[in-house]
Each structure stands twice: as C-alpha cells, then as structure tokens.
Amino acid sequence: MEIVTAQAAHIAGIQQIYAWHVEKGTATFETEPPLAAEMLTRLTNVQEKGGFWLVALEDKTVLGYCYLAPYRPRYAYRFTLEDSIYLHPEHTGRGTGRALLTEALRLAEAAGFRQVVSVVGDSENAASLALHRSLGFQLTGVLRSVGFKHGRWLDTVMMQCTLGAGDTTVPGQR
C-alpha cells in the first residue's frame, strides 16, 4: 500500500467509496451521493485552500482516502483543520485508515497547523472513534440526535488533536 496526494485520476475510486458510505453508512450525513465532477470540485477546493487530500493505493486501486480541510473560513481559524476519512468497505481493518490519517497529521504539523478537529458521524462508529483516539484525538463533545438517516437518530462526536506546540506558543504567519 502507498499513500499519495490525491489527483483527478483518483476521483472515480474516491467517488465510489464515498457513494457507498452515503448510501449505506452513517459516517456522513449526506443522503445523495455526489457525482464524480462534484468530488473533483471538493478535492480541488481542499487543495487550493491549503488542505491535504491523500489516497491509499494498492495496485492503482483506491483503498481509501483522507483529507484535512480548513475548519472554518474565518481568518482566526487558519491554524485549524478538520479531517475526513473514508475506506472502501472491503479494505477495512488492515491499517489503511491509520496510515492515511497518520500521514495527513504529519503533513499538517510540518505545515504549521496546530489543531485538527474531527466531526465523527454516528456515536456508534466505533472504528473511527478508536482510530482517532489512538492517534491522540480527545473527545470534546457529543451533539445528540442532530442527524436522522436510515430511519434513526444519529449523534455527532467532536474530537480534537493538538499538533506540535499547539496553543503553548504563538504561531508563525499563515
């Protein structure tokens, strides 16, 4: 498996993975799968705004992807990113998510970011919660029953990971 920066050539695989999660999962609260063109726009937007979008590949097949996008558009949030991670349902439990998120966090820290926020859809998403905890994310809150999908109410779990010096020093210019 190799972790590389996502490119337009990976969009078909990215779109298929995300469509599965939209249609069958609860990690995302979207209910209609976006088309490939929309996913390409999202990829471009993340990268143009200084974020990171990575894919895990095996024999040129996209096993999963992870991106760190600006947390909010206001200038004061410029040192904080939000992560998203999705894996092909047939390629879970192999360390793909850990490899993706570990590399994304490394890139973010090297670029001077100080915080990464995770908004985990569904408080029963044990795999995502465990992955984030294992990489240093801490629970910061739960928004109860804020989504309704697949006939049930869903929570959103907020987690946060400090990078580098975090809030102990004044950051450089960004």
SETIDO-314816 format. One record per residue: x negated, y negated, z negated of N, C-alpha, C in turn; residue in three letters; residue number from 1. Coordinates in steps of 0.05 Angstrom, whole numbers, plus 32768, in hexadecimal, padded with zeros to 4 digits. Last residue first. Layout:
N
VOVEX_X_Y_Z_X_Y_Z_X_Y_Z_ALA_NUM
...
END
This chain:
174
VOVEX_7FF3_7D70_7F52_8000_7D83_7F64_8013_7D74_7F76_ARG_174
VOVEX_7FBB_7D68_7F27_7FCF_7D5D_7F39_7FDA_7D73_7F4B_GLN_173
VOVEX_7FB8_7D93_7EEC_7FAD_7D81_7F01_7FC3_7D77_7F13_GLY_172
VOVEX_7FDA_7D91_7EAC_7FD3_7D9D_7EC5_7FC6_7D88_7ED8_PRO_171
VOVEX_7FC4_7D90_7E6A_7FD0_7D80_7E7F_7FC7_7D8C_7E9A_VAL_170
VOVEX_7FCD_7DCC_7E43_7FBD_7DB7_7E4F_7FCD_7DA8_7E63_THR_169
VOVEX_7FF3_7DEF_7E33_7FE0_7DE7_7E1F_7FCD_7DD1_7E29_THR_168
VOVEX_8019_7E08_7E52_801E_7DEC_7E4A_800A_7DE2_7E35_ASP_167
VOVEX_7FED_7E30_7E77_8009_7E2A_7E70_800C_7E0C_7E69_GLY_166
VOVEX_7FBC_7E41_7E86_7FBD_7E31_7E6D_7FDA_7E2A_7E65_ALA_165
VOVEX_7FD7_7E78_7EA8_7FBF_7E69_7EA1_7FC2_7E5B_7E86_GLY_164
VOVEX_801D_7E79_7EA3_8005_7E7E_7EB3_7FEE_7E6D_7EA8_LEU_163
VOVEX_8053_7E98_7E82_803F_7E82_7E82_8027_7E8B_7E92_THR_162
VOVEX_8092_7EAB_7E96_8077_7EB3_7E93_8064_7E9B_7E95_CYS_161
VOVEX_80D5_7EBA_7E83_80C1_7EA6_7E8A_80A5_7EB1_7E84_GLN_160
VOVEX_811A_7EC9_7E93_8100_7ED0_7E88_80EC_7EBC_7E92_MET_159
VOVEX_815F_7ED2_7E8D_814A_7EBF_7E92_8130_7EC8_7E84_MET_158
VOVEX_8190_7EF8_7EAB_817B_7EF8_7E96_8165_7EE5_7E9E_VAL_157
VOVEX_81D3_7EF5_7EB4_81BA_7EED_7EBF_81A6_7EEB_7EA8_THR_156
VOVEX_8207_7F28_7EB8_81F7_7F14_7EAA_81E0_7F0B_7EBB_ASP_155
VOVEX_8245_7F35_7ED8_8228_7F38_7ED7_821B_7F21_7EC8_LEU_154
VOVEX_8281_7F5B_7EDC_8273_7F42_7ED4_8255_7F48_7ED0_TRP_153
VOVEX_8295_7F81_7F16_828E_7F7E_7EF9_8280_7F64_7EF5_ARG_152
VOVEX_829F_7F8C_7F4B_82B4_7F91_7F38_82AC_7F8F_7F1B_GLY_151
VOVEX_8273_7F7A_7F68_8278_7F97_7F67_828C_7F9E_7F50_HIS_150
VOVEX_826C_7F41_7F3E_8265_7F4F_7F57_826A_7F6D_7F53_LYS_149
VOVEX_8266_7F05_7F21_8279_7F1B_7F24_8275_7F28_7F3F_PHE_148
VOVEX_823E_7EE2_7EF1_8244_7EEC_7F0C_8258_7F02_7F0B_GLY_147
VOVEX_823B_7ED6_7EBC_823C_7EBF_7ECE_8240_7EC8_7EEB_VAL_146
VOVEX_8238_7EF4_7E8B_824F_7EF6_7E9D_8251_7EDF_7EB0_SER_145
VOVEX_820A_7ECC_7E68_821D_7EE3_7E67_8233_7EDF_7E7C_ARG_144
VOVEX_81C9_7EC1_7E6E_81E3_7EB4_7E75_81F7_7ECA_7E79_LEU_143
VOVEX_8197_7EC5_7E40_81A9_7ED4_7E50_81C2_7EC3_7E55_VAL_142
VOVEX_8150_7EB3_7E38_816D_7EB0_7E34_817D_7EC2_7E47_GLY_141
VOVEX_811C_7EC0_7E39_8122_7EA5_7E30_8140_7EA1_7E2D_THR_140
VOVEX_80EE_7EF4_7E33_810A_7EED_7E34_810E_7ED1_7E2A_LEU_139
VOVEX_80B0_7EEE_7E56_80BF_7EF0_7E3D_80DC_7EE7_7E41_GLN_138
VOVEX_807F_7F0F_7E7D_8097_7EFF_7E7B_80A5_7F04_7E61_PHE_137
VOVEX_8055_7F33_7E81_8052_7F1B_7E70_806A_7F09_7E6F_GLY_136
VOVEX_805D_7F60_7E9D_804A_7F4D_7EA9_804A_7F32_7E99_LEU_135
VOVEX_8083_7F7B_7E82_8069_7F87_7E83_8054_7F74_7E8E_SER_134
VOVEX_80B1_7F5C_7E8C_80A5_7F5D_7E71_8089_7F67_7E72_ARG_133
VOVEX_80B8_7F69_7EC3_80B2_7F4E_7EBB_80A5_7F4D_7E9F_HIS_132
VOVEX_80C4_7FA0_7EBE_80AE_7F97_7ECE_80A5_7F7B_7EC5_LEU_131
VOVEX_80F3_7F9F_7E9F_80DB_7FAC_7E95_80C2_7FA3_7EA4_ALA_130
VOVEX_8116_7F84_7EC1_8110_7F79_7EA7_80F6_7F85_7E9C_LEU_129
VOVEX_8118_7FA8_7EEC_810D_7F8D_7EF0_8106_7F80_7ED5_SER_128
VOVEX_812E_7FD6_7ED3_8114_7FD7_7EE1_8108_7FBB_7EE4_ALA_127
VOVEX_8160_7FC5_7EBE_814A_7FCD_7EAC_812F_7FCD_7EBA_ALA_126
VOVEX_8190_7FA2_7EC6_817A_7FA7_7EDA_8161_7FAE_7ECA_ASN_125
VOVEX_81B7_7F91_7EA6_81B2_7FAE_7EA6_819D_7FB6_7EBA_GLU_124
VOVEX_81BE_7F5C_7EAF_81AF_7F63_7E97_81AA_7F81_7E94_SER_123
VOVEX_81BB_7F3F_7EEC_81C6_7F57_7EDE_81B4_7F5F_7EC7_ASP_122
VOVEX_8184_7F1F_7F08_81A1_7F25_7F0A_81A7_7F3F_7EFD_GLY_121
VOVEX_8156_7EF8_7EE9_815C_7F14_7EF0_817A_7F17_7EF1_VAL_120
VOVEX_812F_7EC9_7EF7_814B_7EC9_7EF3_8155_7EE5_7EFC_VAL_119
VOVEX_80F2_7EB3_7EDE_8100_7EC9_7EEC_811D_7EC8_7EE4_SER_118
VOVEX_80C0_7E83_7EE6_80DA_7E8A_7EDB_80E5_7EA1_7EEC_VAL_117
VOVEX_807F_7E73_7ED7_8090_7E81_7EEA_80A9_7E8A_7EDB_VAL_116
VOVEX_8051_7E3D_7ECE_8068_7E4D_7EC5_8075_7E5B_7EDC_GLN_115
VOVEX_8026_7E25_7EE9_8024_7E2A_7ECC_803B_7E3C_7EC1_ARG_114
VOVEX_7FFB_7E23_7F23_8016_7E24_7F17_8013_7E2D_7EFA_PHE_113
VOVEX_7FCA_7E25_7F3C_7FCF_7E10_7F27_7FEB_7E10_7F1C_GLY_112
VOVEX_7FBC_7E4D_7F5D_7FC5_7E34_7F6A_7FCC_7E1F_7F56_ALA_111
VOVEX_7FB3_7E77_7F3B_7F9C_7E6C_7F49_7FA3_7E51_7F56_ALA_110
VOVEX_7FE8_7E82_7F2D_7FD6_7E77_7F19_7FBE_7E6A_7F26_GLU_109
VOVEX_7FFB_7E96_7F5E_8007_7E7E_7F52_7FF4_7E71_7F3E_ALA_108
VOVEX_7FDC_7EC4_7F66_7FDA_7EAE_7F79_7FE5_7E94_7F6D_LEU_107
VOVEX_7FED_7EE2_7F39_7FD1_7EDB_7F3C_7FCD_7EC3_7F4F_ARG_106
VOVEX_8023_7EE9_7F45_801B_7EDA_7F2D_7FFE_7ED1_7F2F_LEU_105
VOVEX_801D_7F09_7F73_802B_7EEF_7F75_8023_7EDE_7F5D_ALA_104
VOVEX_8005_7F37_7F5E_7FF7_7F27_7F71_8003_7F0B_7F74_GLU_103
VOVEX_802F_7F48_7F3C_8014_7F43_7F31_8004_7F30_7F44_THR_102
VOVEX_8058_7F52_7F60_805B_7F3C_7F4C_8040_7F35_7F40_LEU_101
VOVEX_8042_7F7E_7F7E_804C_7F65_7F8A_804C_7F4E_7F77_LEU_100
VOVEX_8037_7FA5_7F57_8022_7F9B_7F68_802A_7F80_7F75_ALA_99
VOVEX_806A_7FAC_7F41_8054_7FA3_7F30_803E_7F97_7F41_ARG_98
VOVEX_8085_7FC1_7F6D_808E_7FA8_7F61_8078_7F9C_7F50_GLY_97
VOVEX_8068_7FF1_7F75_806A_7FDC_7F8A_8071_7FC2_7F7E_THR_96
VOVEX_8068_801C_7F54_8056_8007_7F4E_8056_7FF0_7F62_GLY_95
VOVEX_8090_8040_7F5F_8075_8047_7F69_8061_8030_7F63_ARG_94
VOVEX_80C5_8034_7F56_80B7_8046_7F44_809B_804E_7F4C_GLY_93
VOVEX_80E0_8034_7F9A_80DE_802A_7F7E_80CE_803E_7F6D_THR_92
VOVEX_80EE_803E_7FCF_80D2_803A_7FC8_80CF_802D_7FAC_HIS_91
VOVEX_8121_803E_7FDE_8113_8058_7FDF_80F6_8056_7FD6_GLU_90
VOVEX_8132_8009_7FDC_813C_801B_7FC8_812E_8037_7FC8_PRO_89
VOVEX_80FF_7FD8_7FE0_810F_7FEC_7FEF_8118_8001_7FDB_HIS_88
VOVEX_8104_7FA3_7FB1_80F6_7FBA_7FBC_810A_7FCB_7FCC_LEU_87
VOVEX_80F9_7F5F_7FA1_810C_7F74_7FAA_80FC_7F8A_7FB7_TYR_86
VOVEX_80F5_7F26_7F7A_80E8_7F3E_7F82_80FD_7F53_7F8A_ILE_85
VOVEX_80E5_7EE3_7F6B_80F9_7EF6_7F74_80EA_7F0E_7F7F_SER_84
VOVEX_80D5_7EAE_7F3C_80CF_7EC6_7F4C_80E8_7ED5_7F54_ASP_83
VOVEX_80C7_7E6A_7F3E_80DB_7E7E_7F37_80D5_7E97_7F48_GLU_82
VOVEX_8097_7E3C_7F20_80A2_7E4C_7F36_80B7_7E5F_7F2C_LEU_81
VOVEX_807D_7DFE_7F0D_808D_7E15_7F06_8099_7E22_7F1F_THR_80
VOVEX_8067_7DCD_7F17_8055_7DE2_7F0D_8063_7DFC_7F06_PHE_79
VOVEX_8091_7DAA_7F25_807D_7DB2_7F39_8069_7DC7_7F30_ARG_78
VOVEX_80BA_7D93_7F0A_80B9_7DB1_7F0A_80A2_7DBB_7F1B_TYR_77
VOVEX_80B9_7D5D_7F15_80B0_7D66_7EFA_80AD_7D85_7EF9_ALA_76
VOVEX_80D3_7D58_7F47_80B6_7D57_7F45_80AB_7D61_7F2A_TYR_75
VOVEX_8108_7D86_7F57_80FE_7D6D_7F4A_80E0_7D6F_7F44_ARG_74
VOVEX_8117_7DB9_7F6A_810B_7DA6_7F7C_80FF_7D8D_7F6F_PRO_73
VOVEX_8101_7DF3_7F44_8115_7DDE_7F4A_8107_7DC9_7F5B_ARG_72
VOVEX_80DA_7E1B_7F50_80F0_7E20_7F3D_8107_7E0D_7F42_TYR_71
VOVEX_80C1_7E30_7F8E_80C4_7E1B_7F7B_80DD_7E1F_7F6A_PRO_70
VOVEX_80B7_7E78_7F8E_80C1_7E5F_7F9A_80C2_7E49_7F85_ALA_69
VOVEX_809A_7EB2_7F9B_809A_7E9D_7F86_80A1_7E83_7F94_LEU_68
VOVEX_80B0_7EF3_7FAF_80A9_7ED7_7FB5_80AB_7EC6_7F9C_TYR_67
VOVEX_80A6_7F33_7FC8_80A8_7F22_7FB0_80A1_7F06_7FB9_CYS_66
VOVEX_80BC_7F72_7FE3_80B2_7F56_7FE5_80B6_7F47_7FCB_TYR_65
VOVEX_80B1_7FB4_7FFE_80BD_7FA0_7FEC_80B1_7F85_7FF1_GLY_64
VOVEX_809F_7FD0_8029_80AA_7FDF_8012_80B8_7FCD_7FFE_LEU_63
VOVEX_809D_7FCD_806C_80A1_7FBC_8055_80AE_7FCC_803F_VAL_62
VOVEX_806C_7FF0_8090_8088_7FF0_8087_8089_7FDF_806D_THR_61
VOVEX_8038_7FF6_809E_8046_7FE0_80AA_8064_7FDF_80A3_LYS_60
VOVEX_8026_801D_8079_8029_8023_8095_803B_8010_80A4_ASP_59
VOVEX_8043_7FF6_804B_8037_8010_804D_803C_8019_806A_GLU_58
VOVEX_8043_7FB8_8028_8044_7FC7_8041_8037_7FE2_803D_LEU_57
VOVEX_8064_7F86_8007_8054_7F9F_8003_8059_7FB0_801C_ALA_56
VOVEX_805F_7F3F_800F_806C_7F59_8015_8058_7F6F_800E_VAL_55
VOVEX_806A_7EFE_7FF2_8059_7F16_7FF8_806A_7F2E_7FFF_LEU_54
VOVEX_8068_7EBB_7FF0_807A_7ED1_7FF7_8068_7EE8_8001_TRP_53
VOVEX_8064_7E81_7FC9_8056_7E99_7FD3_806B_7EAE_7FD9_PHE_52
VOVEX_806A_7E39_7FD2_806E_7E53_7FC5_8060_7E69_7FD3_GLY_51
VOVEX_8069_7E09_7FED_8052_7E10_7FDC_8056_7E2A_7FCC_GLY_50
VOVEX_8090_7E00_8011_8092_7DF2_7FF8_807D_7DFA_7FE4_LYS_49
VOVEX_8086_7E24_803A_8081_7E07_803F_8082_7DF7_8026_GLU_48
VOVEX_8095_7E54_8022_8079_7E50_8028_8073_7E32_802D_GLN_47
VOVEX_80CD_7E4C_801D_80BD_7E53_8006_80A0_7E4C_800B_VAL_46
VOVEX_80DB_7E44_8054_80E0_7E2F_803F_80CE_7E34_8027_ASN_45
VOVEX_80CE_7E75_806C_80C1_7E5D_8074_80C3_7E47_805F_THR_44
VOVEX_80F4_7E96_8051_80D7_7E9B_804F_80C7_7E82_8056_LEU_43
VOVEX_8124_7E7F_8062_811D_7E80_8046_80FF_7E84_8042_ARG_42
VOVEX_8121_7E89_8099_8122_7E6D_808F_811B_7E6C_8072_THR_41
VOVEX_8122_7EC0_8098_810A_7EB3_80A3_810A_7E96_8099_LEU_40
VOVEX_8156_7EC8_8086_813F_7ED1_8075_8125_7EC4_807E_MET_39
VOVEX_8172_7EB4_80B1_8174_7EA7_8097_815D_7EAF_8085_GLU_38
VOVEX_8165_7EDB_80D7_815E_7EBF_80DC_815F_7EAF_80C2_ALA_37
VOVEX_817C_7F0A_80C1_815F_7F07_80C3_8156_7EEA_80C7_ALA_36
VOVEX_81B4_7EF7_8098_81A8_7F02_80B0_818A_7EFD_80AF_LEU_35
VOVEX_81C6_7F09_8055_81BE_7EF5_8069_81B1_7F03_8081_PRO_34
VOVEX_81FE_7F2D_803D_81E2_7F2E_8045_81DB_7F19_805A_PRO_33
VOVEX_8227_7F14_800D_8225_7F18_8029_8208_7F18_8031_GLU_32
VOVEX_821F_7F09_7FD8_8232_7F1E_7FDF_8233_7F24_7FFC_THR_31
VOVEX_81EE_7EFB_7FA6_81F9_7EF7_7FC1_820B_7F0E_7FC8_GLU_30
VOVEX_81D7_7F07_7F77_81F3_7F02_7F76_81FF_7EFA_7F91_PHE_29
VOVEX_81AA_7F3D_7F70_81B1_7F24_7F7C_81CF_7F20_7F7A_THR_28
VOVEX_81AE_7F6B_7F53_8197_7F5A_7F4D_819B_7F3E_7F5A_ALA_27
VOVEX_81D4_7F90_7F5F_81DD_7F79_7F4F_81C5_7F66_7F47_THR_26
VOVEX_81DF_7FB3_7F9F_81D3_7FAD_7F85_81DF_7F95_7F76_GLY_25
VOVEX_81F6_7FB8_7FD1_81F9_7FCE_7FBE_81EF_7FC7_7FA2_LYS_24
VOVEX_81F0_7F88_7FEF_8208_7F99_7FF3_820C_7FAE_7FDD_GLU_23
VOVEX_81C0_7F72_7FDE_81D8_7F62_7FDF_81F1_7F74_7FDF_VAL_22
VOVEX_819D_7F9D_7FE5_81A1_7F93_7FCA_81BA_7F81_7FC9_HIS_21
VOVEX_819F_7FA2_801D_81A7_7FB9_800C_81AD_7FAE_7FF0_TRP_20
VOVEX_818B_7F70_802D_81A7_7F77_8033_81B0_7F8F_8022_ALA_19
VOVEX_8156_7F75_801D_8167_7F62_800E_8185_7F69_8014_TYR_18
VOVEX_8143_7F9B_8042_8142_7FA0_8024_8156_7F8E_8016_ILE_17
VOVEX_814D_7F81_8072_815A_7F9B_806C_815A_7FA1_804E_GLN_16
VOVEX_812C_7F53_806D_8149_7F50_8070_8158_7F6A_8069_GLN_15
VOVEX_80F9_7F6B_806C_8103_7F5B_8056_8121_7F59_8056_ILE_14
VOVEX_80F8_7F82_80A0_80F6_7F93_8088_8101_7F85_806F_GLY_13
VOVEX_80FC_7F53_80BF_810F_7F69_80C2_810F_7F7B_80A9_ALA_12
VOVEX_80CE_7F34_80AE_80EA_7F2C_80A8_80FE_7F42_80AB_ILE_11
VOVEX_809A_7F3C_80BC_80A5_7F4C_80A6_80C2_7F47_80A1_HIS_10
VOVEX_808D_7F16_80E2_808E_7F32_80EA_809A_7F44_80D5_ALA_9
VOVEX_8088_7EE7_80C4_80A0_7EEB_80D4_80A3_7F09_80DC_ALA_8
VOVEX_8068_7EFD_8087_8069_7EEF_80A0_8083_7EF5_80AF_GLN_7
VOVEX_804D_7EFE_8045_8063_7F03_8058_8061_7EF1_8070_ALA_6
VOVEX_800D_7F13_8034_801F_7EFC_8037_8034_7F02_804C_THR_5
VOVEX_8009_7F55_8018_8001_7F40_802B_8015_7F29_802A_VAL_4
VOVEX_7FF2_7F8F_7FFC_8002_7F77_7FF6_7FF8_7F61_8008_ILE_3
VOVEX_7FF6_7FD3_8010_7FE8_7FBA_800F_7FFC_7FA3_800A_GLU_2
VOVEX_7FEF_8018_8000_8000_8000_8000_7FEE_7FE7_8000_MET_1
END
